[in-house]
Amino acid sequence: MSALAQNYKRKNLAFTKGNGSFLVATNGNKYLDFVQGIAVNSFGHANKHLIKAMAKQSKKLWHVSNAFKIPEGERLAKRLVAKTFADSVIFQNSGAEATETAIKVARRYFYSKGKKHKNRIICIKNSFHGRTIAAIHASGSKKMTQGFGPKVPGFDHFEFGDHKKLKKLINKNTAAVMVETIMGEGGIKVIPSWCIKSLRQLCDKKGILLILDEVQCGIGRSGKFFAFEYSKVKPDIVPIAKGIGGGFPIGAVLMTKKVAKAMVPGTHGSTFGGNPLAMAVGNAVLDQLNKNLLNRVKKLSKYFLFELNSLKKKYPKIIKDVRGMGLLLGLQLFNDQTNFIKKLMENKLLTIRAADNVIRILPPLNVKKSEIDMALRIIERVCKQLN
Ligand SMILES: Cc1ncc(COP(=O)(O)O)c(C=O)c1O
């Protein structure tokens, strides 16, 4: 028996190395990896620029405390601010920490204004904001919170799309609405642009903050730096992680000056968050995340979606829906997706499940068209087998 705890249902597959979109397994087989650590490895495995940046920094300095200045972090924050709505950044190590920090920032903002009663956060039921105690209760999922009581207070929930309920939930104690711009774990549900826009208007009208969780859909995955850019809104707080580290654990909260002012010394901290090694990698990710790459993501996404929709037409009893944006794509099946994912794996294509019978397809942002074609051939082969 493994000495590792059994909190994951792992597949019987391990890898020795990776290169770009491919992984080589201990059994010698080569797999097309369209999981990429669940939307983490923005530039695939063993990206040369990331290796170089990491190697260079690792010979200079790995870690110093946030009690001191960290120029690599100053640089990454400055670049994130220049690229986005944000004026200020706090670095963390993971997505859950980033969403927790986002909640802290929202509450602290109202506290600093003398409105400490405004501390409730409204979220979508069965969304996903991470696995810490607060984040599971923010997610409002029975499955995730079961056995982890007592219930953390301060979160209210509405069903995806239930705008009436959302409006009803807002009261004098509400601090913020927090939603994923694209619900990843929840089954690649894209919140339409008009909806994000009205959400912004609603938050403004009610004097509350808008937190858009872009841990999974951010950092170029949607074809824009942030998925909410399609709706042209300016959120107040945005937690990020996954793609910004390209495989190295980095999380962050981006925020406007207005709310950042509340985060005075002593309000938040992290031993590892924003250390020089992580920041060097984050900077190397941003070096490669340019307009050309984003345009490529959009173009390849259009092609991939078109071809997946053709498969849906060809196999109408198997594929129920094709969802997603950029390279955050989902194939919704009529039946449970476990067997389909297993068959894809037998055919050397790695994908991962999401809620709603969805198979998530997450290639690296620099995927080649020929690799997408390879994946499409495998998906079609499995459709034929199961038809
Ligand atoms: C939208 C969203 N928020 C938060 C998280 C939590 O991130 P982490 O697993 O790094 O804690 C995830 C992870 O999948 C996510 O998709």
The ligand as a Tripos MOL2 file, in Angstrom:
@<TRIPOS>MOLECULE
LIG
   16    16     1     0     0
SMALL
NO_CHARGES

@<TRIPOS>ATOM
      1 C1        -11.6310   28.5480  -10.2580 C.3       1 LIG1
      2 C2        -10.7240   27.9100   -9.2470 C.ar      1 LIG1
      3 N1        -10.4960   28.5330   -8.0810 N.ar      1 LIG1
      4 C3         -9.6780   28.0090   -7.1610 C.ar      1 LIG1
      5 C4         -9.0440   26.8020   -7.3630 C.ar      1 LIG1
      6 C5         -8.1440   26.2300   -6.3230 C.3       1 LIG1
      7 O1         -6.8250   26.1970   -6.7650 O.3       1 LIG1
      8 P1         -5.7470   25.2810   -6.0380 P.3       1 LIG1
      9 O2         -6.0720   23.8660   -6.3590 O.co2     1 LIG1
     10 O3         -4.4330   25.7330   -6.6130 O.co2     1 LIG1
     11 O4         -5.8220   25.5590   -4.5870 O.co2     1 LIG1
     12 C6         -9.2520   26.1260   -8.5730 C.ar      1 LIG1
     13 C7         -8.6140   24.8260   -8.8260 C.2       1 LIG1
     14 O5         -8.9600   24.0760   -9.6870 O.2       1 LIG1
     15 C8        -10.1180   26.6870   -9.5430 C.ar      1 LIG1
     16 O6        -10.3710   26.0770  -10.6990 O.3       1 LIG1
@<TRIPOS>BOND
     1     1     2 1
     2     2     3 ar
     3     2    15 ar
     4     3     4 ar
     5     4     5 ar
     6     5     6 1
     7     5    12 ar
     8     6     7 1
     9     7     8 1
    10     8     9 2
    11     8    10 1
    12     8    11 1
    13    12    13 1
    14    12    15 ar
    15    13    14 2
    16    15    16 1
@<TRIPOS>SUBSTRUCTURE
     1 LIG1         1 GROUP 0 **** ****
